[in-house]
Amino acid sequence: MTGVPAPAGGSGAQGASSAKPVRGGKLGAAAVNQASLWNVANLLTMIRLLLVPGFVMLLLGNGGYDPAWRSFAWAAFAVAMITDLFDGHLARTYNLVTDFGKIADPIADKAIMGAALICLSWLGDLPWWVTGVILGRELGITLLRFWVIRYGVIPASRGGKMKTLAQGTAVGMYVLALTGPLATLRFWVMALAVVLTVVTGLDYVKQAIVLRRQGMAEARAAAESAREAAK
């Protein structure tokens, strides 16, 4: 949590500004900041991290091809995907953003998806090249973000959100022991997910290059201005 949300409405803000300081107020604020790690958004992220080993054991249980075990694995995967939707929204809406959440949330996302893809490929349900494309894209985008972090942040795009939805749906369908038309459908959903993965990945590369060029140009302009001012 970066801070306690201010009361809504003008009168609340005025009352807060005119209130007399309370003895021990700083200590109370410090206690709030220390306890902020255990907010609901971070707890959902922790649950998602804990679900990863449980999901793997369920997916590979009884040889990895038991429909009942696969159904339990799908339930764990679904819970992980649902918590992914809510923890970020709660953190932004209720000002619950913490350094832990910034680091743990993307790790949890990649851990559950990576575990599912690797296990499915190991079981022979999903080609290894699909796993390589998806995980390679995620690793590449993470490195790109670090490459341009000094110049700005690459925002999440609508295409990226569609990619995440398609990946989650496709992987969830592969986790289930589907046959017949549903097995054919999941192939096409995964094909859509792979296309969106590649297209959005290329878009991120373009955004990163543009952002870096703009940042470098602004830095050069600022340096020139500083030199001119120093003359």
C-alpha positions in Angstrom: 0.0 0.0 0.0 1.5 3.3 -1.0 -0.8 5.2 1.3 -4.3 5.3 3.0 -7.0 6.5 0.5 -8.2 10.0 1.2 -11.9 10.3 2.2 -14.2 11.1 -0.8 -15.7 14.6 -1.0 -14.4 18.1 -0.3 -15.7 18.3 3.2 -13.8 15.2 4.2 -10.5 16.5 2.8 -11.0 19.8 4.6 -11.7 18.1 7.9 -8.6 16.0 7.5 -6.5 19.0 6.8 -7.9 21.0 9.8 -7.7 18.1 12.3 -5.3 18.4 15.2 -2.3 16.1 15.2 -2.8 13.0 17.4 -0.1 11.9 19.8 1.7 9.0 18.3 0.3 9.7 14.8 3.6 9.0 13.1 3.9 5.7 14.8 0.4 4.8 13.7 1.2 5.7 10.1 4.3 3.6 10.3 2.3 0.7 11.6 -0.1 1.0 8.7 2.8 1.0 6.2 4.3 -2.1 7.8 1.0 -3.9 7.7 0.3 -2.9 4.1 2.2 -6.0 2.8 -0.7 -8.2 4.0 -3.4 -6.4 2.0 -6.0 -8.3 0.0 -4.3 -7.8 -3.3 -1.0 -9.2 -2.1 -2.8 -12.1 -0.4 -4.3 -13.0 -3.8 -0.9 -12.9 -5.4 0.5 -15.1 -2.7 -2.3 -17.6 -3.2 -1.5 -17.7 -6.9 2.1 -18.4 -6.1 1.2 -21.2 -3.7 -1.2 -22.7 -6.3 1.7 -23.3 -8.8 3.2 -26.4 -7.1 -0.3 -27.7 -6.3 -1.4 -27.3 -9.9 1.7 -29.1 -11.2 1.1 -32.1 -8.8 -2.6 -32.3 -9.9 -1.8 -32.0 -13.6 0.8 -34.8 -13.4 -1.1 -36.9 -10.9 -1.7 -40.5 -11.7 0.5 -40.3 -14.8 -0.9 -37.1 -16.1 -3.7 -38.5 -18.1 -6.4 -39.1 -15.5 -9.5 -37.0 -16.4 -10.4 -36.5 -12.7 -6.9 -35.2 -11.8 -6.9 -33.0 -14.9 -10.2 -31.6 -13.8 -8.8 -30.7 -10.4 -5.8 -29.2 -12.1 -8.1 -27.1 -14.3 -9.9 -25.8 -11.2 -6.6 -24.7 -9.6 -5.6 -23.0 -12.9 -8.9 -21.3 -13.1 -8.6 -19.9 -9.6 -5.1 -18.6 -10.4 -6.4 -16.9 -13.5 -9.3 -15.3 -11.6 -7.0 -14.0 -8.8 -4.8 -12.5 -11.5 -7.8 -10.5 -12.7 -8.7 -9.2 -9.3 -5.4 -8.5 -7.5 -4.2 -5.9 -9.9 -7.6 -4.2 -10.1 -7.9 -4.1 -6.3 -4.3 -2.7 -5.9 -5.0 0.1 -8.3 -8.5 0.9 -7.2 -7.9 0.9 -3.4 -4.3 2.2 -3.5 -2.8 -1.1 -2.3 0.2 -1.0 -4.6 3.4 -2.3 -2.8 6.9 -3.1 -3.9 6.2 -6.7 -3.2 3.2 -6.7 -5.4 5.1 -5.1 -8.3 7.6 -7.9 -8.2 5.5 -10.9 -7.1 2.5 -10.3 -9.4 4.3 -10.7 -12.8 6.3 -13.6 -11.3 3.1 -15.4 -10.3 1.5 -14.8 -13.7 4.5 -16.2 -15.5 5.0 -19.1 -13.0 1.5 -20.5 -13.4 1.4 -20.1 -17.2 4.9 -21.4 -17.6 4.2 -24.4 -15.4 1.1 -25.3 -17.4 2.8 -25.0 -20.8 5.9 -26.9 -19.8 3.8 -29.7 -18.2 1.5 -29.9 -21.2 4.5 -30.2 -23.6 6.2 -32.7 -21.4 3.0 -34.8 -21.4 2.9 -34.6 -25.2 -0.4 -32.6 -25.3 1.2 -29.4 -26.7 4.1 -29.0 -29.1 7.2 -27.7 -27.6 7.5 -24.9 -30.2 4.2 -23.4 -28.9 5.6 -23.3 -25.3 8.8 -21.8 -26.7 7.0 -19.1 -28.6 4.8 -18.0 -25.6 7.5 -18.2 -22.9 10.1 -16.6 -25.2 7.8 -13.7 -25.8 7.1 -13.2 -22.1 10.9 -13.3 -21.3 11.6 -11.0 -24.2 9.0 -8.4 -23.2 10.3 -8.4 -19.6 13.9 -7.7 -20.9 12.5 -5.0 -23.2 10.9 -3.3 -20.2 14.2 -3.2 -18.4 15.9 -1.9 -21.5 13.7 1.2 -21.7 12.8 1.6 -18.0 15.0 4.7 -17.7 13.0 6.4 -20.4 9.5 5.3 -19.4 7.1 2.4 -19.0 5.5 0.5 -21.9 1.8 0.5 -21.1 -0.3 -2.6 -21.4 -2.3 -2.6 -24.6 -5.7 -3.9 -25.5 -4.0 -6.5 -27.7 -2.0 -7.6 -24.7 -5.1 -8.1 -22.6 -6.7 -10.1 -25.5 -3.5 -12.2 -25.7 -3.7 -13.0 -22.0 -7.3 -14.0 -22.2 -6.7 -16.2 -25.3 -3.7 -17.9 -23.6 -5.6 -18.5 -20.4 -8.6 -19.9 -22.2 -6.5 -22.1 -24.5 -4.2 -23.5 -21.8 -7.3 -24.2 -19.6 -8.9 -26.2 -22.4 -5.6 -28.2 -22.9 -5.5 -28.9 -19.2 -8.9 -30.5 -19.4 -9.0 -34.0 -21.0 -11.2 -32.9 -23.9 -12.1 -35.1 -26.9 -14.1 -34.7 -30.1 -15.2 -31.2 -31.3 -14.0 -29.5 -28.1 -10.5 -30.9 -28.7 -10.6 -29.4 -32.2 -11.8 -26.1 -30.8 -9.0 -25.8 -28.3 -6.5 -26.2 -31.1 -7.9 -23.2 -32.9 -8.1 -21.2 -29.6 -4.4 -22.0 -29.0 -3.6 -21.0 -32.6 -5.3 -17.6 -32.0 -3.4 -17.3 -28.7 -0.1 -17.9 -30.5 -0.9 -15.3 -33.3 -1.8 -12.7 -30.6 1.4 -13.6 -28.7 3.6 -12.9 -31.8 1.7 -9.8 -33.0 1.6 -8.1 -29.6 5.2 -9.0 -29.0 6.2 -7.3 -32.2 4.1 -4.3 -31.2 5.9 -4.1 -27.8 9.3 -4.2 -29.6 8.1 -1.3 -31.8 6.9 0.7 -28.7 10.2 0.0 -26.9 12.3 1.3 -29.8 10.2 4.4 -30.2 10.2 5.1 -26.5 14.0 4.6 -26.3 14.6 6.9 -29.2 12.4 9.6 -27.8 14.0 9.3 -24.4 17.5 9.6 -25.9 16.5 12.6 -28.0 15.1 14.3 -24.9 18.2 13.5 -22.9 20.4 15.0 -25.7 18.2 18.1 -25.9 18.4 18.5 -22.1 22.2 18.2 -22.2 22.4 20.8 -25.0 20.3 23.2 -23.0 22.5 22.7 -19.9 25.6 23.4 -21.9 24.1 26.5 -23.4 23.0 27.7 -20.0 26.5 27.1 -18.6 28.1 29.4 -21.2 
